[in-house]
């Protein structure tokens, strides 16, 4: 099948859940975004099959609190059913529309007509979105049909760490580190990419730009995470031009406002841009668990 765009998938999924949205902004027309005091809505962005026969549901969210990051702990106000309440979903929500933040993998044995839901309640408003394996929601986040572009490969913490490719970051596979309040956590990444260029409009690249860009963000935690550089420029180790196999690295330090258990996310974007530029490919997410001591 022709791969649908993430924007169209979001619109279809939201309509299935009884919510009318703009495909570009994914914003309820009768509830405009505010600086604070409003709601958060999950956004089902599609599903894909894995080599072992399992299936992964990919979701993002819309935090309408445009000036506020909000925390919604796992429980009555943030749960996935059946199988939850905790299926690895975020509890820390960045402002605005965030694509492909939550990958939930279910076994091969799950029936195709199984319906999962993600319920989020914030400021007195509850939003429920469904996850289903309907054919029209199926897509491939691992290869672009136009030029064969593939997502960057992410190595977390050490260069020899197992590579992560695609929006498949999961808590069950996240590496763990320990940090102190005083020193924080040093977070290193290495990235490999095929440097194939593609765009949503097929327009040529008008000016040179980095092959891979990245961003760090908070995913869970009892306090606030502050990065000394949330969008570090990767140091190029190989390549650097379209079509040249690329390798780069970057290091960031995270500081924490309180001790406890945190999760942070590293997102790599290739030439296609954040969220694949509106298509289902090609970007990569990885999670890191951090235990912070006083």
N, C-alpha and C positions, 0 to 999 in steps of 0.2 A: 504494500500500500504506500501511497505517497505520505511522507512524514508531515503531520500537521504542525503548525507553529505552536509554541508554548502559549502564546497569547490566545490563540483560538481554543486550545485545550482548556485554558483557564476559564474562558467565557462559557464553553459548553458545560464544564463541570459545575460552574457556579449556577447556571441555569437549571441543571439537574437537581441542584440542592434548593431551588426556589429563590435564588438570589439573582437579580439583574445587575450586570456589571458592564463597565466599559472595558473592552479588550486591551486598550492601551494603558489605562490607569487602574483597572480593577477596583473601581470606587463605586459604592452604592450611590445612585443619583439622589436618593431621598435622605442621605446622611453624609453631607460633605465632610471632608477631613477637617480636623480641628487641631489646635496646638496640643491639647491634652483633654482628658476626661471623656474619651469616646472608646470605641470598640476595636477588637482585633478579629480578623476573619482568616481562617485557613484557605488555601487555594490548591486544589488538586490539579496537578499539571500533567498527569498521565501515568502510564505503567509500562514496564518492559519485562521481557523474559531474561533469565540468566542461564548461563551454560549448564548449570546443574539441574535445570528444570524449575527452580524456584522463580518467584515473581517479585518485582520491586515496584512499589507505589512511590511516586515522587510528588512532593508538595512544597509549596512556599506559603507565604502569608501576606496579608495586608494589615499593617498597624496604622490605623487612621490618626493616631496621636502623632502628628507630623513633627513635633518638637520633643518627643519624649520616648525614651526606651522604657519598656514596661516588663515586669516579671510576673509570670503566672505559674505558680508551682503545679507539679503533677498532682491531680486529685479531682475534686468535684468541678473545678473551673478549667481543667486542662486534661482531657482524657481521650484515649482511642479505644474503640470497642468494635468487635470483641477482641479479647486477648490482653487488654490493657488493665489498668489505666495507662501504664508507662510502656510505650512502644518506641522510645527513643526520640520523641518529638522535642522541639525546643521549649524551654521555659522562659528564655529571655528573648524579647521581640524588639528588633530594631525598628526605627520609624520608617513608614512608607512601605512600598511593595518590595518584597524580597523573594527572589525566584529560587526554586530548587534547593531549599534548605534542609528538607527532611526526607530521607529515604527509608522506607519501611519495607523490609523483605519478608515474604511469607513463604512457607514450604510449597513444594510441588503438589502436595496432596490437597491444598486448599481448592475448593470447588470454584470454577470460573464465575459462577453467579453469586459468590459470597460478597456481601456488602459490609464494608468497614466504614466507621464514621470517626471524625475528629471534631470534638466539641471544645470550644473555647469561650469562656465567659469573662468579660472585662467591663467594669463600670456598669454593671447591671444588665448588660446585653449579652445574650447567648447566641452564638453562631455555630451551626453544625454543617460540615461538608462531608459528602460521601466519597469513598474510594471504591471503584468497581473495575472489573476487567472487561469492560465493554470494548469491542474492537476499535471503535472510533477514538478511544483514548490511548491506544497503543502507539508507541513511538520508539525510536532508537537514539539514545544519547551518546552512542559510541562511534558513529561515523556519519559524516555529512555526505549526502548523495551527490552533491554537485561536483566536488573536487576530491572527495575521499578524505577530507579533513577529519582528524581524530583529536580527542581531548588531550591536554597536557597530562603527563605522568608526574605525580606528586610523591616525593619522598620526605617524610616527616621526621624531624629531629636529627637523623643521621643520614648520610649520603647512601648508605647501604641498606636502609630500611626498605621493606617491600613497597613496590610502587602502587599507588592508587590512581585509577583512571576513570573519569566520569563522575557524575553527581551521586556517588554511592557511599559517602562518608557515613559510618554507623558507629554508635556507642560500643557495640559488642566487639568491634575490631580496633577501637581507638587505643593508641599507646598511652601509657601513664607516666607522669613525672611528679616529683615532689618539689615544692618551692617554699620559700619563706616570705613573710610579709616584707621584710627589709630588702631582700635581694630580688624578689620577683622570679619570673621564669624566663629563661632565654629560649626562644623558639626559632629553630633553624629549619629551612626548607630547601630542597633541591628540585628543580623542574626540568623535564625533558619534553620537547615538542617537535612535531614534524614541520612546523612553520608553514603549513599550507594556508593560503589566504582565501577566505570566502566572506561574503557579506550578504545580508538579507536581500539587497537590491541588485546584487552582482555588479555594483559600481566599483571601478578600480580604486586602489589606495592612492589618495592624492598627496599624502605626506608620510614620511617614514614614522613609524611608531614601534614601541616595544613588541617583541614577539609574544611575550607572556607578561601579564600583569597579575598582581595578587592583592588580596585584602584579608586581614584578620578581623574576626568579630567574636563577640561573646555569644555562647549558645545556652549555657546554664551557669548557675552559681548563686551563692547566698549574698554576694556583694557585687560591686561594680569592678569590671576589668578595664584597665587603661593601658593602651599600647603606646610605646614610645614612638612607633611609626606603624600605624595600622595598614598603610599602603606602601610598603617598602619597594623601592626600585630594585629589581633583581640585577645582580652582577652577572654579566654575560661571560660564560666559560667557553662556549663554542657556538658557532653560527651567529645569528643576529640579523639576517636578511631573509626575505621571503624565499621559501624552498630550501633553505639551509637547515639541516637538523640542529636544533637548539638545545643548549644546556645552560642553566642559570641557577643562582643561589641567593638567598637573602636571610638575614637574621633580625629578629624583633624581640624586644623585652616587654613582657606583660607584668603589670603591677596590680595588686588586689586591695580592695578597701576593707576586707574582712577575711579571716581564716575560713577554711572549709573546702568543700569539693566543687570544682569548677569544670566546665567544658568549653573549649574555644574551637572555632572553625577557621580553617585556612581554605580560601577559594582561589583557584587559578583560572584565569581567563586567557584564551588565545586570541588570535586576530579577530575571531567572530564576536568578541565582546561579552559583557555580562549577560548571563542567561542565554548565551549563544546568539545574542542579537535578536531574540524573539523566536529563534528556531530551537529544536530539541537538542542540538549539539553545537558547540563542544566546550564544556567547562568541567572542572574537577573540584570536588569538595573532600576535605579530610578533617577529622576531629581529633583533639588531644584532650585527655583527662588530666587535670592538675589538682593535686592535693596541696593546699596552702596551710602551712603551720604558722602559729603566732610568731 
